[in-house]
Amino acid sequence: MQYTFGVDVGGTAIKYGLFGDGLIEKWASPTRVDANGSQILPDIAAALAACQARHSITPGQITGIGIGVPGPVDAAGRVNRCVNLNWGVFNICQALEALTGLPVRAGNDANVAALGEYYDGGGQGCRSMVMVTFGTGVGGGIILDGKILNGAHGVGGEIGHIVVNRDEPVACTCGKRGCVEQYASAPGICRAAQQALAVTDAPSLLRRLEPLTCKDIFACAAQGDAVAAQVLDRTFAYMGEFLADVCCVIDPQRVVLGGGVSAAGQQLLRGIAPNFHRFMFHACRDTEFALATLGNAAGIYGAASLFRSDR
C-alpha cells in the first residue's frame, strides 16, 4: 500500500493525517511560532517520522507530503509571508523535502480545504466549485476542472476582501473598508447585532446574552426575535450579493459553505438563496449550494489530495 501525509498548519495547532485507501490516523500538535516560526517545519518532520515508525512505513511506501499553510503559496511552493506563523518568503516544498527526504506539495490552507471538500465532502460529484468559509474571517477556495485556482500571486480565492459597502467607516483587518468579511464573518455578524441593539429600544432576547455569539443570533432569529432577524436579513443580503458576484466571475457548478457560521445549516442556506437569486446573472440560476461536511479535517484531506493522480 502507498501512503500520503496531509498536514494543515494553523496559527495555534498543526493537524496531521496519514492516508492510505482512506484516513488511517489523524492527530495534532501545537504550533510553535516563536523564533520566527523556525521550529514549525522541524516539528512537522519529527511528527511524520514518528508516525512512520508507529506504522512501520518505509520511505518508499510514501507518495509524498501535502501541506496547507495560512498564506499565499505559488505553484512552485514559495510562501509569500504567513503573518500568523511569523514566516517570511521562502520555498516551503524545498525546505520540508530537505528535512524529510520526501516529495512535498503545498498550497494555501483555504484552497487546500476546498480541495478536501471537492474530493471527499460537500463538493463530491462536481467538476467546479467555490468553497466559502464564514468563520472568524471569510475565506475561499476555487476549484476549476478539478484543479485549485492559485492565481498569479498565490492569492486566488481571497474572496473575503471583496468590497460590498463603500460607505463603511471602520477599516477591515486588511486595511480596506467595506469588505464582505466585515459583515459575513462571525465577528461581523456580532458587531452588526451590537450596533442594532444600540439604536433601538425594542425588546430582544439578545440583550440577555453576554458575551453575544453568532450562534446566539441565529438561535434568537429562529425563535422569532425581530432584532436578530433584522440583523440576519442584512447579513444574508450581503452574502447573497457577494456570492452572486463571485459566481458571475467563476461560474462554478456548486458553492460549498463552511466555517463556524455554516453550523446554522439550512437556516443559512434559506437566508442566502433569495438574495443570491436577486443579484445573480440569469445564466447562474442553476448554481448549486451545499454545506461543507468535513469540518476541521478538510485541510488534511485536501493536503493529501494534492497528490491525487489526476492533479
C-alpha positions as a printed NumPy array, in Angstrom:
array([[  0.   ,   0.   ,   0.   ],
       [  1.122,   3.557,  -0.747],
       [  0.633,   6.264,   1.86 ],
       [  0.282,  10.047,   1.792],
       [  0.554,  12.575,   4.607],
       [ -1.781,  15.554,   4.817],
       [ -0.657,  18.461,   7.018],
       [ -2.724,  21.551,   7.87 ],
       [ -0.695,  24.286,   9.576],
       [ -2.67 ,  26.748,  11.683],
       [ -1.63 ,  29.581,  13.952],
       [ -2.227,  27.555,  17.128],
       [ -2.241,  23.911,  16.019],
       [ -0.853,  21.69 ,  13.29 ],
       [ -3.205,  18.926,  12.163],
       [ -1.874,  15.745,  10.55 ],
       [ -3.418,  12.87 ,   8.656],
       [ -1.989,   9.594,   7.386],
       [ -3.887,   8.333,   4.36 ],
       [ -3.819,   5.001,   2.542],
       [ -7.037,   3.796,   0.959],
       [ -8.667,   6.267,   3.37 ],
       [ -7.813,   8.119,   6.566],
       [ -5.739,   5.83 ,   8.802],
       [ -4.724,   8.172,  11.608],
       [ -5.124,  11.824,  12.488],
       [ -3.554,  13.83 ,  15.276],
       [ -2.425,  17.343,  16.166],
       [  0.385,  19.234,  17.838],
       [  0.873,  22.856,  18.986],
       [  2.269,  25.37 ,  16.504],
       [  5.459,  26.934,  17.835],
       [  5.51 ,  30.394,  16.271],
       [  8.344,  31.776,  18.411],
       [ 11.755,  32.392,  16.846],
       [ 10.043,  33.44 ,  13.597],
       [  8.37 ,  30.065,  13.307],
       [ 11.712,  28.363,  12.767],
       [ 10.662,  25.217,  14.662],
       [  7.464,  24.563,  12.718],
       [  8.927,  22.545,   9.858],
       [ 11.332,  20.544,  12.087],
       [  8.354,  19.748,  14.354],
       [  6.381,  18.536,  11.338],
       [  9.263,  16.391,  10.125],
       [  9.638,  14.824,  13.566],
       [  5.886,  14.157,  13.882],
       [  5.75 ,  12.466,  10.48 ],
       [  8.844,  10.373,  11.221],
       [  7.239,   9.196,  14.467],
       [  4.074,   8.227,  12.573],
       [  6.124,   6.265,  10.042],
       [  7.727,   4.387,  12.92 ],
       [  4.374,   3.665,  14.588],
       [  3.036,   2.091,  11.398],
       [  6.321,   0.541,  10.204],
       [  6.171,   2.51 ,   6.952],
       [  9.291,   2.816,   4.816],
       [ 10.09 ,   5.982,   2.81 ],
       [  9.498,   4.047,  -0.406],
       [  5.873,   3.479,   0.608],
       [  5.152,   7.206,   0.919],
       [  3.904,   9.064,  -2.141],
       [  4.506,  12.436,  -0.533],
       [  3.544,  15.123,   1.963],
       [  0.806,  17.621,   1.145],
       [  0.739,  20.741,   3.283],
       [ -1.606,  23.715,   3.624],
       [ -0.419,  26.979,   5.195],
       [ -2.222,  30.226,   6.146],
       [ -0.76 ,  32.484,   3.491],
       [ -0.116,  32.882,  -0.236],
       [  1.71 ,  29.968,  -1.892],
       [  2.64 ,  29.977,  -5.565],
       [  2.753,  26.984,  -7.902],
       [  6.441,  26.382,  -7.146],
       [  5.793,  26.162,  -3.388],
       [  7.086,  29.61 ,  -2.487],
       [  5.378,  31.078,   0.587],
       [  4.914,  34.837,   0.448],
       [  4.712,  35.621,   4.172],
       [  2.456,  33.884,   6.684],
       [  1.8  ,  36.513,   9.322],
       [  0.217,  34.08 ,  11.803],
       [  3.347,  31.902,  11.676],
       [  5.909,  34.718,  11.603],
       [  7.204,  33.388,   8.274],
       [  8.789,  35.483,   5.567],
       [  9.344,  34.465,   1.948],
       [ 10.793,  31.01 ,   1.265],
       [ 10.127,  27.791,  -0.631],
       [  8.322,  25.502,   1.79 ],
       [  8.464,  22.476,  -0.504],
       [ 12.236,  22.612,  -0.771],
       [ 12.645,  23.224,   2.964],
       [ 10.413,  20.327,   4.067],
       [ 11.83 ,  17.985,   1.433],
       [ 15.305,  18.672,   2.845],
       [ 14.091,  17.701,   6.33 ],
       [ 12.156,  14.567,   5.368],
       [ 13.631,  13.29 ,   2.119],
       [ 10.066,  13.023,   0.773],
       [  8.254,  14.84 ,  -2.077],
       [  6.239,  17.838,  -0.875],
       [  3.39 ,  19.796,  -2.451],
       [  1.991,  22.917,  -0.807],
       [ -0.978,  25.26 ,  -1.061],
       [ -2.867,  27.979,   0.744],
       [ -4.884,  26.462,   3.594],
       [ -8.273,  27.686,   2.333],
       [ -7.594,  26.371,  -1.168],
       [ -6.414,  23.063,   0.236],
       [ -9.521,  22.764,   2.435],
       [-11.629,  23.415,  -0.661],
       [ -9.826,  20.578,  -2.414],
       [-10.65 ,  18.306,   0.525],
       [-14.356,  19.147,   0.281],
       [-14.19 ,  18.722,  -3.501],
       [-12.911,  15.162,  -3.298],
       [-14.38 ,  13.896,  -0.026],
       [-17.014,  16.339,   1.221],
       [-19.712,  18.728,   0.045],
       [-18.208,  19.108,  -3.417],
       [-18.242,  15.461,  -4.409],
       [-19.67 ,  14.825,  -7.856],
       [-18.992,  18.229,  -9.422],
       [-16.143,  19.447, -11.605],
       [-16.048,  23.069, -10.496],
       [-16.839,  24.629,  -7.14 ],
       [-16.216,  27.566,  -4.876],
       [-15.854,  26.91 ,  -1.171],
       [-16.608,  29.856,   1.089],
       [-15.751,  29.735,   4.777],
       [-17.707,  32.054,   7.051],
       [-15.851,  31.934,  10.357],
       [-13.538,  34.3  ,  12.213],
       [-12.953,  35.733,   8.762],
       [-14.3  ,  34.993,   5.297],
       [-12.095,  32.823,   3.122],
       [-12.463,  30.844,  -0.018],
       [-11.033,  28.273,  -2.351],
       [-11.773,  27.849,  -6.04 ],
       [-11.651,  24.512,  -7.875],
       [-11.992,  24.562, -11.666],
       [-11.998,  21.292, -13.611],
       [-10.563,  19.55 , -10.564],
       [ -7.665,  21.965, -10.08 ],
       [ -7.04 ,  24.668,  -7.483],
       [ -7.052,  28.194,  -8.892],
       [ -3.95 ,  29.664,  -7.226],
       [ -3.711,  32.807,  -9.323],
       [ -0.582,  34.588, -10.497],
       [  0.394,  35.679,  -6.977],
       [ -0.9  ,  32.755,  -4.943],
       [ -3.958,  34.643,  -3.682],
       [ -6.702,  33.053,  -5.793],
       [ -9.758,  32.591,  -3.599],
       [ -9.143,  35.533,  -1.229],
       [-12.765,  36.472,  -1.745],
       [-13.357,  37.731,   1.788],
       [-11.874,  41.072,   0.812],
       [-14.286,  41.858,  -1.982],
       [-15.788,  45.25 ,  -1.106],
       [-19.577,  45.256,  -0.687],
       [-20.065,  48.589,   1.119],
       [-18.094,  51.629,   0.007],
       [-19.561,  53.755,   2.823],
       [-18.207,  51.633,   5.704],
       [-16.328,  53.952,   8.139],
       [-14.462,  51.17 ,  10.   ],
       [-11.375,  49.56 ,   8.473],
       [-11.164,  45.83 ,   7.812],
       [ -8.161,  43.926,   9.16 ],
       [ -6.705,  44.128,   5.635],
       [ -6.777,  47.941,   5.769],
       [ -9.619,  48.472,   3.308],
       [-13.17 ,  49.416,   4.252],
       [-16.37 ,  47.565,   3.458],
       [-15.002,  44.068,   2.814],
       [-17.587,  41.299,   2.966],
       [-15.595,  39.834,   5.858],
       [-16.763,  42.778,   7.964],
       [-20.402,  41.681,   7.577],
       [-20.474,  37.935,   6.898],
       [-17.883,  36.68 ,   9.387],
       [-18.91 ,  35.637,  12.896],
       [-17.353,  38.784,  14.471],
       [-19.005,  40.906,  11.777],
       [-22.445,  39.456,  12.482],
       [-21.951,  40.026,  16.222],
       [-20.851,  43.619,  15.572],
       [-23.983,  44.214,  13.496],
       [-26.152,  42.856,  16.327],
       [-24.489,  45.095,  18.894],
       [-24.975,  48.111,  16.628],
       [-28.641,  47.215,  16.126],
       [-29.233,  46.907,  19.873],
       [-27.59 ,  50.281,  20.454],
       [-30.012,  52.169,  18.173],
       [-33.318,  50.61 ,  19.242],
       [-35.251,  50.148,  22.463],
       [-37.125,  47.167,  21.026],
       [-37.203,  44.119,  23.286],
       [-34.812,  41.381,  22.236],
       [-33.548,  38.102,  23.604],
       [-30.101,  39.256,  22.528],
       [-29.975,  41.775,  25.401],
       [-29.792,  38.925,  27.917],
       [-26.756,  37.32 ,  26.339],
       [-23.214,  38.221,  27.321],
       [-20.946,  37.609,  25.55 ],
       [-23.071,  37.572,  22.419],
       [-22.158,  34.905,  19.87 ],
       [-23.073,  34.336,  16.252],
       [-24.784,  31.097,  17.263],
       [-26.97 ,  33.089,  19.685],
       [-28.086,  35.448,  16.914],
       [-29.176,  32.6  ,  14.642],
       [-30.945,  30.864,  17.534],
       [-32.804,  34.023,  18.58 ],
       [-33.854,  34.734,  14.997],
       [-35.226,  31.191,  14.754],
       [-37.29 ,  31.899,  17.889],
       [-38.848,  34.955,  16.259],
       [-36.666,  37.688,  17.742],
       [-37.22 ,  40.725,  15.488],
       [-33.852,  42.391,  16.125],
       [-31.914,  39.19 ,  15.459],
       [-33.962,  38.567,  12.313],
       [-33.252,  42.097,  11.083],
       [-29.519,  41.603,  11.629],
       [-29.537,  38.338,   9.696],
       [-31.636,  39.801,   6.877],
       [-28.899,  42.382,   6.343],
       [-26.195,  39.713,   6.605],
       [-27.939,  37.448,   4.099],
       [-28.289,  40.351,   1.68 ],
       [-24.535,  40.964,   1.763],
       [-23.821,  37.234,   1.426],
       [-26.204,  36.796,  -1.488],
       [-24.888,  39.79 ,  -3.431],
       [-21.29 ,  38.786,  -2.783],
       [-21.844,  35.178,  -3.88 ],
       [-23.719,  36.334,  -6.985],
       [-20.698,  38.437,  -7.962],
       [-18.299,  35.56 ,  -7.318],
       [-20.4  ,  33.167,  -9.387],
       [-20.663,  35.659, -12.224],
       [-16.856,  35.613, -12.496],
       [-16.116,  31.946, -11.684],
       [-19.349,  30.233, -12.823],
       [-18.991,  27.206, -10.523],
       [-21.312,  24.249, -10.609],
       [-21.586,  24.353,  -6.818],
       [-20.929,  26.686,  -3.896],
       [-19.945,  24.877,  -0.691],
       [-20.385,  26.801,   2.566],
       [-18.117,  26.058,   5.515],
       [-16.688,  27.684,   8.625],
       [-18.312,  28.174,  12.016],
       [-21.243,  30.21 ,  10.676],
       [-22.234,  27.293,   8.424],
       [-23.275,  25.403,  11.569],
       [-26.566,  27.28 ,  11.089],
       [-27.198,  24.794,   8.277],
       [-30.488,  25.122,   6.437],
       [-31.217,  28.431,   8.157],
       [-28.15 ,  29.858,   6.424],
       [-28.999,  28.313,   3.049],
       [-32.601,  29.58 ,   3.214],
       [-31.379,  33.078,   4.02 ],
       [-28.825,  33.247,   1.233],
       [-30.913,  31.695,  -1.573],
       [-33.41 ,  34.523,  -2.268],
       [-30.674,  37.149,  -2.075],
       [-28.421,  35.201,  -4.424],
       [-31.25 ,  34.912,  -6.945],
       [-31.996,  38.606,  -6.568],
       [-28.476,  39.64 ,  -7.583],
       [-27.264,  36.805,  -9.818],
       [-26.644,  36.897, -13.552],
       [-29.504,  34.925, -15.107],
       [-27.25 ,  32.18 , -16.504],
       [-26.137,  31.308, -12.94 ],
       [-29.628,  30.433, -11.706],
       [-28.833,  26.713, -11.559],
       [-25.793,  27.136,  -9.321],
       [-25.993,  24.552,  -6.543],
       [-25.458,  25.289,  -2.846],
       [-24.286,  22.743,  -0.281],
       [-22.848,  22.653,   3.223],
       [-19.289,  21.518,   3.9  ],
       [-19.138,  18.107,   5.586],
       [-15.519,  17.538,   6.644],
       [-15.3  ,  20.243,   9.3  ],
       [-11.799,  20.869,  10.67 ],
       [-10.492,  17.789,   8.835],
       [-10.959,  19.369,   5.388],
       [ -7.397,  20.711,   5.465],
       [ -5.686,  17.357,   5.956],
       [ -7.918,  15.668,   3.377],
       [ -7.175,  18.399,   0.868],
       [ -3.453,  18.439,   1.592],
       [ -3.224,  14.704,   0.953],
       [ -5.294,  15.221,  -2.211],
       [ -2.516,  17.387,  -3.654],
       [ -1.007,  14.029,  -4.622],
       [ -4.124,  12.622,  -6.313],
       [ -3.202,  11.012,  -9.625],
       [ -5.497,  13.279, -11.652],
       [ -3.939,  16.515, -10.409]])
